[in-house]
Amino acid sequence: MLKAFKLFGAEPVINEPDSAEEDDCFNGEDVVHTDLDFELLNIDSEEELYRLPMHFPCAAHLLSLLAKADADSALSNAQFKKKSKSAIGKLQGIFNKQQRSSLSKDKIKELLGTLFVIPNDTRWNAWFDAIKHVHNLVSDLVTVKKVKSNLKAVCEFLKIPVLTSEDYLFISEYVSVMTPVSYALDVLQGEQHTQVSSGYLLPTIVVIRRRLAELALKEPPLAICKPLVEALQEGLSKRFDRFFKLEYFQLAAVLHPKFKLNWLDYQDEEDLKLKNQIITRIETKLKAIDAEKSSSLNKSVSPEDERDFFTLLSKGGKQENFSNSVWKMELSRYLESKNTAELSCLNQFPLIKQLFHYYNDGLPASAACERLFSLGGRILTPMRTLLGDINFEMLVFLRSNKKVVDSLAFSH
């Protein structure tokens, strides 16, 4: 798939040196803006009839690399490495004992009233959820002493070094630092918002940056995980700065009624300059759409117009001037309206709605596609190999939209 985009994809305009690490999915080539349409090439050419749109890497994959590869660079700090290895090593030992021994599992359940969440090696979120579960156990001020005492008993029973106060401090700070990254992953993968689109990407990264900046300036300062904050900030810049230079994602964010311009910092000169540039680009596109609609209306002549001697009077300059201001009024009303996640509000702004669909029909992450492939595998089982294409597509469509189908059935 990636080879197809390299051979037939849009040509990059901006080339910047990229990291040589193997896990960087840009593979040394910067990605720049082009329209997300198939470009019709020279029809006389038998080799190339179409050019694929520009290839965007999966934003969720980049965030996973941030949480794993970039976060690991914080281990270059000796103190952070020591505290991290101590706490995570003990937790890994507890998880292994619970997973391998039913006797250990019963004892943990008896002492804590619950079992630990067991992480897997494929998803970073699973490891974060496991650490967060431990943090939640000891975060209740009412039961914290009892839980820590029971955790000590668990460690002694499993013959694992007991978690110390520094281990608990590391766990607490680690969860505070990594929570924005974990939540952002859930958002971009569509686990928090079912209508996630390309417009979510830049605001999501801005929120992570601001949360990390707050943690870096926190008083009292972080005792252990400050190197982790710095590593994540550096990783965010390395992996996502280029997205802020792409017109496609800039317009996608502003044209989404949930965000508009609120992801830009008006106290920052660069953001103010970017705001003016984005509004200018949107105005240009709205003017073109409005002009195209006006010309198509003027060209269409109904039988009533042909019989009306005064038809030409309705196409005078005043009406044309008013038409030219329609898109300006609509953009102004849109930007002044209240931010909302309800996309139905776009019905009030038909020109904005048309642009919204152009820039927000794409997905920032491939998780939704992966879910669809997984769903298809559960439907096309070895016992249903004779299932026809049409029936298979209908089953996948209905199963993937089960909530909508169920709500319609319930309403009737």
C-alpha positions as CSV (number, residue, x, y, z in Angstrom):
1,M,0.0,0.0,0.0
2,L,2.7,2.5,1.0
3,K,4.7,1.6,-2.2
4,A,1.6,2.5,-4.3
5,F,1.6,6.0,-2.7
6,K,5.3,6.4,-3.3
7,L,4.9,5.5,-7.0
8,F,1.7,7.2,-7.8
9,G,1.1,9.7,-5.0
10,A,1.3,13.5,-5.0
11,E,4.8,14.9,-5.4
12,P,6.1,16.5,-2.2
13,V,6.8,20.3,-2.3
14,I,8.6,20.8,0.9
15,N,11.6,18.5,1.7
16,E,13.0,18.5,5.2
17,P,15.6,16.2,6.7
18,D,13.9,13.5,8.7
19,S,14.9,11.2,11.5
20,A,16.7,8.1,10.3
21,E,15.1,5.9,12.9
22,E,13.3,2.8,11.6
23,D,10.0,3.5,13.4
24,D,9.5,6.9,11.7
25,C,6.7,6.2,9.2
26,F,7.5,9.2,7.1
27,N,10.5,7.2,5.8
28,G,12.7,10.3,5.1
29,E,10.1,12.1,2.9
30,D,8.2,15.1,4.2
31,V,4.5,15.1,3.4
32,V,2.9,18.3,2.1
33,H,-0.5,19.5,1.1
34,T,-2.3,18.6,-2.0
35,D,-6.0,18.1,-2.7
36,L,-7.3,14.8,-1.5
37,D,-8.7,13.8,-4.9
38,F,-7.5,11.4,-7.5
39,E,-5.8,13.5,-10.1
40,L,-6.6,12.5,-13.7
41,L,-3.4,12.3,-15.6
42,N,-2.7,12.1,-19.3
43,I,-5.4,9.9,-20.7
44,D,-3.2,9.0,-23.7
45,S,-0.6,7.4,-21.4
46,E,-1.2,3.7,-20.9
47,E,1.1,3.5,-17.8
48,E,-0.5,6.2,-15.6
49,L,-4.1,7.2,-15.7
50,Y,-4.5,8.3,-12.1
51,R,-2.4,9.9,-9.4
52,L,-3.1,9.0,-5.8
53,P,-3.6,11.7,-3.2
54,M,-0.9,12.5,-0.7
55,H,-0.2,9.9,1.9
56,F,-0.7,10.8,5.5
57,P,0.7,8.6,8.2
58,C,-1.6,7.3,10.9
59,A,-1.7,9.9,13.7
60,A,-2.5,7.2,16.3
61,H,0.6,5.3,15.2
62,L,2.7,8.5,15.6
63,L,1.3,9.0,19.1
64,S,2.1,5.4,20.0
65,L,5.7,6.0,18.9
66,L,5.7,9.1,21.0
67,A,4.6,7.2,24.1
68,K,7.1,4.4,23.5
69,A,10.2,5.4,21.5
70,D,10.3,9.1,22.4
71,A,9.4,8.5,26.1
72,D,12.2,5.9,26.3
73,S,14.7,8.7,25.5
74,A,14.0,10.1,29.0
75,L,15.9,7.0,30.3
76,S,19.1,8.9,29.5
77,N,18.5,10.7,32.8
78,A,20.1,8.5,35.5
79,Q,17.7,9.3,38.3
80,F,14.6,8.8,36.1
81,K,15.9,5.6,34.8
82,K,16.6,4.2,38.3
83,K,13.1,5.1,39.6
84,S,11.4,3.9,36.4
85,K,13.1,0.6,36.4
86,S,12.4,0.0,40.1
87,A,8.6,0.7,39.9
88,I,7.9,-0.8,36.5
89,G,10.0,-3.9,37.2
90,K,8.1,-4.6,40.4
91,L,4.7,-4.1,38.6
92,Q,5.8,-6.3,35.8
93,G,6.7,-9.0,38.3
94,I,3.2,-8.8,39.9
95,F,1.5,-8.9,36.5
96,N,3.5,-12.0,35.5
97,K,2.7,-13.8,38.8
98,Q,-1.0,-13.1,38.5
99,Q,-1.1,-14.3,34.9
100,R,0.9,-17.5,35.5
101,S,-0.5,-18.8,38.8
102,S,-4.2,-19.3,39.7
103,L,-3.0,-19.4,43.4
104,S,-1.5,-16.0,43.1
105,K,-4.6,-14.7,41.3
106,D,-6.8,-15.9,44.2
107,K,-4.6,-14.3,46.8
108,I,-4.6,-11.0,45.0
109,K,-8.4,-11.1,44.7
110,E,-8.7,-11.9,48.4
111,L,-6.4,-9.1,49.6
112,L,-7.4,-6.3,47.1
113,G,-10.9,-7.3,46.2
114,T,-9.9,-7.0,42.5
115,L,-7.3,-8.2,40.0
116,F,-4.6,-6.2,38.3
117,V,-5.1,-5.2,34.6
118,I,-2.7,-7.3,32.6
119,P,-1.0,-5.3,29.7
120,N,-0.1,-6.8,26.3
121,D,2.9,-6.1,24.2
122,T,1.1,-4.8,21.1
123,R,-0.6,-1.6,22.5
124,W,0.9,1.0,24.7
125,N,-2.5,2.0,25.9
126,A,-2.8,-1.4,27.6
127,W,0.3,-0.9,29.6
128,F,-0.8,2.6,30.6
129,D,-4.2,1.3,31.7
130,A,-2.5,-1.3,33.9
131,I,-0.4,1.3,35.6
132,K,-3.3,3.7,35.9
133,H,-5.3,0.9,37.6
134,V,-2.6,0.6,40.3
135,H,-2.6,4.4,40.7
136,N,-6.4,4.4,41.1
137,L,-6.2,1.7,43.8
138,V,-3.9,3.9,46.0
139,S,-5.4,7.3,45.1
140,D,-8.4,7.1,47.4
141,L,-7.5,9.1,50.5
142,V,-10.0,7.1,52.6
143,T,-8.6,3.6,51.8
144,V,-5.0,4.5,50.8
145,K,-3.4,3.1,54.0
146,K,-5.3,-0.1,53.8
147,V,-4.7,-0.6,50.1
148,K,-0.9,0.0,50.5
149,S,-0.8,-2.4,53.4
150,N,-2.6,-5.0,51.3
151,L,-0.3,-4.3,48.3
152,K,2.7,-4.9,50.6
153,A,1.1,-8.3,51.6
154,V,0.6,-9.1,47.9
155,C,4.3,-8.4,47.2
156,E,5.4,-10.5,50.2
157,F,3.2,-13.4,49.1
158,L,4.5,-13.3,45.6
159,K,8.1,-12.8,46.8
160,I,8.5,-9.6,44.9
161,P,10.3,-6.5,46.3
162,V,7.7,-4.3,48.1
163,L,6.6,-1.1,46.4
164,T,8.2,1.9,48.2
165,S,7.0,5.5,48.6
166,E,9.2,6.5,45.7
167,D,7.6,3.8,43.5
168,Y,4.2,5.2,44.3
169,L,5.4,8.7,43.5
170,F,6.7,7.6,40.2
171,I,3.4,5.9,39.3
172,S,1.5,9.0,40.3
173,E,3.6,11.3,38.2
174,Y,3.8,8.9,35.3
175,V,0.0,8.7,35.1
176,S,-0.3,12.5,35.3
177,V,2.2,13.0,32.5
178,M,0.9,10.3,30.1
179,T,-2.8,10.8,30.6
180,P,-3.1,13.5,27.9
181,V,-1.3,11.2,25.4
182,S,-3.5,8.3,26.3
183,Y,-6.7,10.3,26.0
184,A,-5.5,11.8,22.7
185,L,-5.0,8.3,21.4
186,D,-8.5,7.3,22.3
187,V,-9.9,10.5,20.6
188,L,-8.0,10.0,17.3
189,Q,-8.9,6.3,17.2
190,G,-12.6,7.2,17.6
191,E,-13.0,5.5,21.0
192,Q,-14.1,8.8,22.6
193,H,-15.9,10.5,19.7
194,T,-17.7,8.5,17.0
195,Q,-17.6,11.4,14.5
196,V,-13.8,12.0,14.7
197,S,-12.4,13.5,11.5
198,S,-9.2,15.2,10.2
199,G,-10.2,18.4,12.0
200,Y,-9.5,16.8,15.3
201,L,-5.8,16.3,14.7
202,L,-4.3,19.8,15.3
203,P,-6.5,20.7,18.3
204,T,-5.7,17.4,19.9
205,I,-1.9,18.0,19.6
206,V,-2.3,21.5,20.9
207,V,-4.1,20.2,24.0
208,I,-1.2,17.7,24.6
209,R,1.3,20.5,24.2
210,R,-0.5,22.8,26.7
211,R,-0.9,20.0,29.3
212,L,2.8,19.2,29.1
213,A,3.7,22.9,29.3
214,E,1.6,23.1,32.5
215,L,3.3,20.1,34.0
216,A,6.8,21.5,33.1
217,L,6.0,24.7,35.0
218,K,4.1,23.0,37.8
219,E,4.7,24.1,41.4
220,P,6.0,22.2,43.3
221,P,7.9,20.7,40.3
222,L,7.8,17.1,39.3
223,A,10.3,15.2,41.5
224,I,10.9,12.3,39.0
225,C,9.1,12.6,35.7
226,K,10.3,16.0,34.5
227,P,12.7,14.3,32.0
228,L,9.7,12.4,30.6
229,V,7.9,15.7,30.0
230,E,10.8,17.1,28.2
231,A,11.2,14.0,26.1
232,L,7.5,14.1,25.1
233,Q,7.7,17.8,24.2
234,E,10.7,17.1,21.9
235,G,8.9,14.1,20.4
236,L,5.7,16.1,19.7
237,S,7.7,18.7,17.8
238,K,9.6,16.1,15.8
239,R,6.6,14.1,14.8
240,F,3.7,16.7,14.5
241,D,5.2,20.1,13.7
242,R,4.9,19.4,10.0
243,F,1.2,18.8,10.2
244,F,0.7,22.4,11.4
245,K,2.2,23.6,8.1
246,L,-0.3,21.7,6.0
247,E,-3.2,23.7,4.7
248,Y,-5.4,20.6,4.7
249,F,-5.3,20.1,8.4
250,Q,-5.4,23.8,9.2
251,L,-8.6,24.3,7.3
252,A,-10.1,21.0,8.6
253,A,-9.7,22.2,12.2
254,V,-11.2,25.7,11.5
255,L,-14.1,24.3,9.5
256,H,-15.1,21.9,12.3
257,P,-17.7,23.6,14.5
258,K,-16.3,22.1,17.6
259,F,-12.9,23.9,17.3
260,K,-13.0,26.8,14.7
261,L,-10.2,29.1,15.8
262,N,-10.0,28.2,19.5
263,W,-6.9,26.0,19.1
264,L,-4.8,29.0,18.1
265,D,-3.2,31.2,20.7
266,Y,-4.0,34.8,20.0
267,Q,-1.2,35.9,22.3
268,D,1.4,34.3,20.0
269,E,2.4,36.3,16.9
270,E,2.9,33.2,14.7
271,D,-0.6,31.9,15.6
272,L,-2.1,35.3,14.9
273,K,-0.4,35.4,11.5
274,L,-1.6,31.8,10.8
275,K,-5.1,32.7,11.8
276,N,-5.2,35.5,9.2
277,Q,-3.7,33.2,6.6
278,I,-6.3,30.5,7.3
279,I,-9.2,33.0,7.1
280,T,-7.9,34.4,3.8
281,R,-7.7,30.9,2.3
282,I,-11.2,30.0,3.5
283,E,-12.6,33.3,2.1
284,T,-10.9,32.5,-1.3
285,K,-12.5,29.0,-1.4
286,L,-15.9,30.2,-0.3
287,K,-15.8,33.0,-2.9
288,A,-15.0,30.4,-5.6
289,I,-17.8,28.1,-4.5
290,D,-20.3,31.0,-4.4
291,A,-19.2,32.3,-7.8
292,E,-19.6,28.8,-9.3
293,K,-23.1,28.5,-7.9
294,S,-24.1,31.9,-9.1
295,S,-22.8,31.2,-12.6
296,S,-24.7,27.9,-12.8
297,L,-27.9,29.6,-11.7
298,N,-27.5,32.4,-14.3
299,K,-26.9,29.9,-17.1
300,S,-30.0,28.0,-16.3
301,V,-33.0,29.6,-18.0
302,S,-36.5,28.4,-17.1
303,P,-39.5,28.5,-19.5
304,E,-41.0,31.3,-17.3
305,D,-37.8,33.4,-17.7
306,E,-38.0,33.0,-21.5
307,R,-41.5,34.4,-21.5
308,D,-40.7,37.3,-19.1
309,F,-39.6,40.4,-21.0
310,F,-37.9,41.9,-17.8
311,T,-35.7,38.9,-16.9
312,L,-32.5,40.8,-17.6
313,L,-33.4,43.3,-14.8
314,S,-33.1,40.6,-12.2
315,K,-29.4,40.1,-13.2
316,G,-28.3,43.6,-12.5
317,G,-25.3,44.8,-10.5
318,K,-27.0,45.3,-7.1
319,Q,-28.0,41.6,-6.9
320,E,-24.5,40.6,-8.0
321,N,-22.9,42.7,-5.3
322,F,-25.2,41.3,-2.7
323,S,-24.3,37.7,-3.9
324,N,-20.6,38.6,-3.5
325,S,-21.2,39.4,0.2
326,V,-23.2,36.3,1.0
327,W,-20.1,34.2,1.6
328,K,-18.6,36.9,3.8
329,M,-21.7,37.1,6.0
330,E,-21.9,33.3,6.3
331,L,-18.2,33.0,7.3
332,S,-18.7,35.8,9.9
333,R,-21.8,34.2,11.3
334,Y,-20.1,30.8,11.5
335,L,-17.0,32.1,13.4
336,E,-19.2,34.1,15.8
337,S,-21.6,31.2,16.5
338,K,-21.2,29.0,19.6
339,N,-18.8,26.1,19.3
340,T,-20.5,22.8,19.2
341,A,-19.8,19.1,18.4
342,E,-23.2,18.8,16.7
343,L,-22.6,18.8,13.0
344,S,-26.2,19.5,12.3
345,C,-25.4,23.2,13.0
346,L,-23.7,23.3,9.6
347,N,-27.1,23.2,7.9
348,Q,-27.2,26.9,8.7
349,F,-24.0,27.5,6.7
350,P,-24.4,25.7,3.3
351,L,-21.1,27.0,1.9
352,I,-19.2,26.2,5.0
353,K,-20.8,22.8,5.1
354,Q,-19.6,22.1,1.5
355,L,-16.0,23.0,2.5
356,F,-16.3,21.0,5.8
357,H,-17.1,17.8,3.9
358,Y,-14.2,18.3,1.6
359,Y,-11.6,18.7,4.4
360,N,-13.2,16.6,7.2
361,D,-14.3,13.4,5.4
362,G,-10.9,11.9,6.0
363,L,-9.8,10.2,9.2
364,P,-6.7,11.1,11.2
365,A,-6.0,7.5,12.2
366,S,-6.5,4.0,10.6
367,A,-8.2,2.5,13.6
368,A,-11.6,2.7,12.1
369,C,-10.4,0.9,8.9
370,E,-8.8,-1.8,11.1
371,R,-12.0,-2.3,13.0
372,L,-13.9,-2.7,9.7
373,F,-11.4,-5.3,8.5
374,S,-11.6,-7.1,11.8
375,L,-15.4,-7.1,11.6
376,G,-15.2,-8.5,8.1
377,G,-13.1,-11.4,9.3
378,R,-15.7,-12.2,12.0
379,I,-18.5,-12.2,9.4
380,L,-16.7,-14.2,6.6
381,T,-15.9,-17.3,8.7
382,P,-14.9,-20.7,7.3
383,M,-18.5,-21.8,7.6
384,R,-19.7,-18.9,5.3
385,T,-17.2,-19.0,2.5
386,L,-20.0,-19.2,-0.1
387,L,-21.4,-15.8,1.0
388,G,-21.9,-13.5,-2.0
389,D,-20.3,-10.1,-2.3
390,I,-23.5,-8.1,-2.0
391,N,-24.7,-10.0,1.0
392,F,-21.3,-9.7,2.6
393,E,-21.2,-5.9,2.1
394,M,-24.7,-5.6,3.5
395,L,-23.8,-7.6,6.6
396,V,-20.6,-5.6,7.2
397,F,-22.5,-2.3,6.7
398,L,-25.3,-3.3,9.1
399,R,-22.9,-4.7,11.7
400,S,-20.7,-1.7,11.7
401,N,-23.7,0.6,12.1
402,K,-25.4,-1.6,14.7
403,K,-26.0,1.3,17.1
404,V,-27.8,3.3,14.4
405,V,-29.8,0.3,13.2
406,D,-30.8,-0.6,16.8
407,S,-31.9,3.0,17.6
408,L,-34.0,3.1,14.4
409,A,-35.6,-0.2,15.3
410,F,-36.3,1.0,18.8
411,S,-37.9,4.2,17.7
412,H,-40.3,2.3,15.4
